[in-house]
Structures are given as structure tokens and as C-alpha cells.
């Protein structure tokens, strides 16, 4: 991941409502949630939620798919993995064997 991509992802998560959306989607993994269910759960107006989801999607943190008349949103596993890897790539004095379990542990809780 390039620093510009990481900056965009972190900026997307740096807004309270978007962070709530992301955290709500994490336990749902790839099955995701419909936009309507997200709006109801978080008490966010649909048009506002749509803007937040678009920002998270452009940042590579959320994916969407059609399911009948609904749009289902889920975390983007690869985008999230890339961001986590970027954040810890120089941790532990570059001992990748130490950092890999950290990333794997974080992702195993959601995906």
C-alpha cells in the first residue's frame, strides 16, 4: 500500500460516523449488511449513510453488491489487510514473524 492510499483509508476512518459503520460491518465479515439495516442500526439518515459508504468504498475499506433491491455492504478484506499491514510493516524491528500474527489475529476476528 502506498502512503497516499493509507492516508485516504485513515482519513475515511477518521470521521466518527464512518468509523461506526466500519466497526459495525467488521463482525459481519463478507456476508455484510444491507444499507437499510446499517442506517437503522446507527440511526443515520439514508442519504448521509450513502455518502459515508461511498467514502469508505473509495478508500478500499468497504465493498458493495446488489442483492435483489438491496445493496449489501461488507468490509473489504484485502483493503483492510493492506491497511493493517502498512501500519505495522516496520513494527518489532521489522521482524515479520512477530507482525504477521498481529495482522492475522486482527483479521481472524472479522473475516
C-alpha positions as CSV (number, residue, x, y, z in Angstrom):
1,X,0.0,0.0,0.0
2,X,1.3,3.4,-0.9
3,X,1.2,6.2,1.7
4,X,-1.4,8.1,-0.3
5,X,-3.8,5.1,-0.1
6,X,-3.1,4.7,3.6
7,X,-3.8,8.4,4.1
8,X,-7.1,8.1,2.3
9,X,-8.1,5.0,4.3
10,X,-7.2,6.6,7.6
11,X,-9.0,9.8,6.7
12,X,-12.1,7.8,5.9
13,X,-11.9,6.1,9.3
14,X,-11.1,9.4,11.0
15,X,-14.7,10.5,10.9
16,X,-16.9,9.2,13.8
17,X,-19.9,8.0,11.7
18,X,-17.7,6.2,9.2
19,X,-15.7,4.6,12.0
20,X,-19.0,3.4,13.5
21,X,-20.1,2.0,10.1
22,X,-16.8,0.2,9.6
23,X,-16.8,-1.3,13.2
24,X,-20.5,-2.4,12.7
25,X,-19.5,-4.2,9.5
26,X,-16.4,-6.0,10.9
27,X,-18.2,-8.7,12.8
28,X,-20.4,-9.4,9.7
29,X,-17.3,-10.2,7.6
30,X,-18.0,-10.9,4.0
31,X,-21.7,-11.5,4.5
32,X,-22.2,-7.8,5.3
33,X,-25.3,-5.8,5.9
34,X,-27.9,-4.0,3.8
35,X,-27.6,-0.2,3.7
36,X,-31.1,0.0,5.2
37,X,-30.1,-2.2,8.2
38,X,-26.9,-0.1,8.7
39,X,-28.9,3.1,8.7
40,X,-31.4,1.7,11.2
41,X,-28.7,0.3,13.5
42,X,-26.7,3.5,13.6
43,X,-29.6,6.0,13.3
44,X,-28.1,7.7,10.3
45,X,-30.3,9.2,7.6
46,X,-30.0,7.1,4.3
47,X,-28.6,9.9,2.2
48,X,-25.9,10.7,4.8
49,X,-25.1,7.0,5.1
50,X,-24.8,6.7,1.4
51,X,-22.1,9.4,1.4
52,X,-20.2,7.7,4.2
53,X,-20.3,4.4,2.4
54,X,-19.0,5.9,-0.8
55,X,-16.1,7.4,1.1
56,X,-15.3,4.1,2.7
57,X,-15.6,2.3,-0.6
58,X,-13.3,4.7,-2.4
59,X,-10.8,4.2,0.5
60,X,-10.8,0.4,-0.2
61,X,-12.3,-0.5,3.1
62,X,-15.8,-1.4,2.1
63,X,-17.3,-3.4,-0.8
64,X,-20.9,-3.5,-2.1
65,X,-23.0,-5.9,-4.0
66,X,-26.6,-6.0,-5.2
67,X,-29.0,-8.5,-3.6
68,X,-32.4,-8.0,-5.1
69,X,-33.5,-4.5,-4.4
70,X,-30.9,-4.1,-1.6
71,X,-27.3,-3.1,-1.6
72,X,-25.2,-5.2,0.8
73,X,-22.1,-3.6,2.2
74,X,-19.2,-5.6,3.8
75,X,-15.7,-4.8,4.8
76,X,-13.1,-5.1,2.0
77,X,-10.9,-7.8,3.5
78,X,-8.0,-7.2,1.2
79,X,-8.2,-3.4,1.7
80,X,-8.3,-3.8,5.4
81,X,-5.4,-6.3,5.4
82,X,-3.4,-3.9,3.3
83,X,-4.0,-1.0,5.7
84,X,-3.2,-3.1,8.7
85,X,0.0,-4.4,7.0
86,X,1.0,-0.9,6.1
87,X,0.5,0.3,9.7
88,X,2.7,-2.4,11.2
89,X,5.1,-3.2,8.5
90,X,8.0,-1.7,10.4
91,X,7.0,-2.9,13.8
92,X,9.0,-5.1,16.0
93,X,12.2,-4.0,14.3
94,X,11.0,-5.5,11.0
95,X,10.7,-9.0,12.4
96,X,7.8,-10.1,10.2
97,X,7.3,-13.3,12.2
98,X,6.1,-11.0,15.0
99,X,3.9,-8.7,12.9
100,X,2.2,-11.4,10.8
101,X,0.4,-13.0,13.8
102,X,-0.8,-9.5,14.8
103,X,-2.4,-8.9,11.4
104,X,-3.8,-12.4,11.2
105,X,-5.3,-12.1,14.7
106,X,-7.0,-8.8,13.8
107,X,-8.4,-10.2,10.6
108,X,-9.5,-13.5,12.1
109,X,-11.9,-11.6,14.4
110,X,-13.7,-10.2,11.4
111,X,-13.3,-12.3,8.4
